[in-house]
Every structure is written in structure tokens, then in C-alpha cells.
């Protein structure tokens, strides 16, 4: 049983949720006839997770959402009211295609932005912008290149948004580390854009451990891929996004965009 539970937890990110109970409470609220404490949840999940962080009623009838931690990763699981079934994976709300699982996972893994050093960050946008978003990028990452174009569009459409870009070279890109050091030494957004354009970047002109510090930092933050954005509230948003999606996410798209237009 423990082996099966641990396998379920390990595969949770890759396996879509597919078990839904029809149990529910008739009249009144679910809390009138169903309860699950953190201690009970921990006992049910014993051996599969390191810690139960929170238990709440899921928006799906008949399920609790149980927020857990395993190997320093925080994510939600779902247990049905009979306490006999575990749902691990992506739960999608059909009316708006919102992924309930990943949304909760992002909330659980928010970071303290004050702990992210920004002295080495490249500024894209105006210095006095009201909203600043931290971006971890790799100078040889094709998805980072795509996002960089999008970031420029966002800044153009809403000048009150700016991006602070930190260099996070991935091991899979063998030249990225040296290029990242060169960009940090020069503090040059132009050098980053040279790399995105596939053009040679001048070698580093200084000795610096800033890139190594960033590599250590992302490990502690749980950031493992590029591009990754960190919003002002600490929410981690991985992957390239469209300009419309970013403006919506940052809550400032339409009004300012119309004014600029």
C-alpha cells in the first residue's frame, strides 16, 4: 500500500486527475457532515508525503484539497469524502479551462522576493515603473528568446510594467554560462539580445561569482527551468507567455493599452 501511495505521489505532476466522487452533502454545508483534520490526512498519506500543510474543501463536490510537501516541493492532492480514494494530478475547471492543481501549487510555492538580489539584474522598461517583475533567463534558451520579444511588447503597451532580468544559464546549453558572465560584467541588455540573435557575444571583462550565486539561489527557490518569472507577490510563473496573458496576469492590460494606442 505504501509503495503504491509513494508511486502515486511521485507521478502526480505527470498523471492527470481522473477519479471524481459523486458523494456530497444534501441540504446544508459539507462541513455539517464531513470533516478531515490535518492529522487524519497525514495518517492517510503516511509514507507518501513528508508533511501535510493544509486541508480545505475543494471546489469539486465530494473532495478535500490537501496541500502537502514532499522533497521540498509543495503541491495539492485530493481525498474524497469517504477517505478511500486519492486523486493526484491535474484538475481542470471546464468553464474557463483553469488548472486548479497548478494554480494551487503556484500559491503554495510563492517566494520572498526581498531575498532575490537585484544589483545584477538588467532593466527592461522604465526605472520608475509601478510594477516590476523578475525574470530568470538563459541567453541560449529559445523560449527565453521568444519571451524577451513579448516582454518588450508588454513594456510598450503598459509603461508602468518593467522587467528585471537575471541570468540563469542551464547546463544543457554549454556556452550559456560564459555568455551569462559576459552579460553580467557588461550589465548590457544589448549583449543578451546579441545572444538571442545568434550573434557572438564579447568575452567577460571581469571576474565575478554573480552567476554562481544565481545558480545557488534558483536551487533554493525551486526554480528549475527558463524562462521563469517571479511576480511582485512572489508567485512563480514558468514558461513563455503571450503579451495578453502577461498583461492580464499583472492586472494592467486593457486600460493602459488603450491609452497608449
ZIRAMO-V458184 format. One line per field, one symbol per residue. phi: phi as a letter, one per 20 degrees, with the letter a starting at -180 (. if undefined). burial: 1 if it has 9 or more other ideal C-beta (glycine too) atoms within 8 Angstrom, else 0. Layout:
# ZIRAMO-V458184
phi->???
burial->???
This chain:
# ZIRAMO-V458184
phi->.fffffffffegfedffbdcedfaegfndfffccbbefffffffdgndcebeeacbfffegnceedeccblmddaeccceffmdcddcqeddeffcmfefffffffffdgdeffeefcfefeedpefegfdddececdfdefffgffgfffffffffcfedccdddecfeffdfeffffffffffeldffffffffemefdgffdbdbdfffffffffffemecbcfcdcfgenfecenfcffffffffembefgfgffff
burial->000011011011001010011000100001000001000111011001100100100101011111111100011111111000011110101000001110111101111010010001111110001011111111111011111101111110111011111111110010011111111111001011111100001001000101101110110011100111111001111000101001101101100110010
